[in-house]
Amino acid sequence: MTAVAWEDVTVPAGTFKALKMAGITWYRRTDAGKGGAGKIVSNYWFVPEVKRPVKLEILNVASNRIVHQDQTWELLKFRVR
C-alpha cells in the first residue's frame, strides 16, 4: 500500500479529511487444481479520528479479465466514545 494524498471523502456517515491509500496485489493460484492469476486493486480512505477506513474499494480481476470481486464499502455511521 502507498499513501497517495489527503482527500475529502463523503460517505453516509459524513464528510472527512482522509488519507487515501492505494495498492495492487498480483496473485497466482495453485490450490486444488484451480490455476489462474490476476490482480487485486485496493483503495482505502483512512480517517485518524475514526481510527479506521471510512471507505474501501476492492477490484479483483483475473488475467483472463473476469471480474471476481468489485466492491465499495462505506461507513454508515459512527460515534466517538
C-alpha positions in Angstrom: 0.0 0.0 0.0 1.1 3.5 -0.8 -0.1 6.8 0.8 -1.5 8.8 -2.1 -2.8 12.0 -0.7 -5.1 13.6 1.9 -8.6 13.9 0.4 -12.0 15.0 1.4 -14.2 11.9 1.2 -18.0 11.8 1.6 -19.8 8.7 2.8 -23.2 8.2 4.5 -21.5 8.9 7.9 -20.4 12.3 6.8 -17.5 14.1 5.1 -14.0 13.5 6.4 -10.4 14.5 5.7 -8.9 11.1 4.8 -5.6 9.7 3.8 -6.0 7.7 0.6 -4.0 4.5 0.5 -3.7 2.6 -2.8 -2.2 -0.7 -3.7 -2.1 -3.5 -6.3 -1.5 -7.2 -5.3 -0.7 -9.7 -8.0 -1.5 -13.3 -7.4 -1.2 -16.8 -8.9 -3.4 -19.6 -7.7 -2.1 -23.1 -7.4 -4.6 -24.6 -4.9 -6.9 -27.6 -5.6 -6.2 -27.6 -9.3 -7.6 -24.1 -9.7 -5.0 -22.4 -11.7 -5.1 -18.7 -12.6 -3.6 -15.4 -11.9 -4.8 -11.9 -11.6 -4.6 -8.7 -9.5 -6.4 -7.0 -6.7 -6.6 -3.3 -6.8 -7.4 -1.7 -3.4 -8.1 1.9 -2.3 -8.7 2.8 1.3 -9.6 6.2 2.8 -8.3 6.2 6.4 -9.5 8.8 8.9 -7.4 9.1 12.1 -10.3 10.4 14.2 -12.4 7.4 13.3 -9.4 5.1 13.7 -10.2 3.1 10.6 -11.0 3.4 6.9 -14.3 5.1 6.1 -14.3 3.9 2.5 -12.8 0.9 0.7 -12.8 0.0 -3.0 -11.7 -3.5 -3.9 -11.4 -4.8 -7.5 -10.2 -8.4 -8.2 -9.6 -9.2 -11.9 -8.3 -12.4 -13.2 -5.7 -12.4 -16.0 -8.5 -13.6 -18.4 -10.3 -10.3 -17.5 -13.1 -12.0 -15.5 -14.0 -9.8 -12.5 -14.2 -11.9 -9.4 -14.9 -9.0 -6.9 -15.9 -5.4 -7.4 -17.0 -3.8 -4.1 -17.2 -0.5 -2.4 -17.7 -0.3 1.3 -18.7 3.0 3.1 -19.1 3.8 6.7 -22.7 4.4 7.5 -22.4 5.9 11.0 -20.1 6.1 14.0 -19.7 7.7 17.3 -16.7 8.7 19.4 -16.6 7.2 22.9 
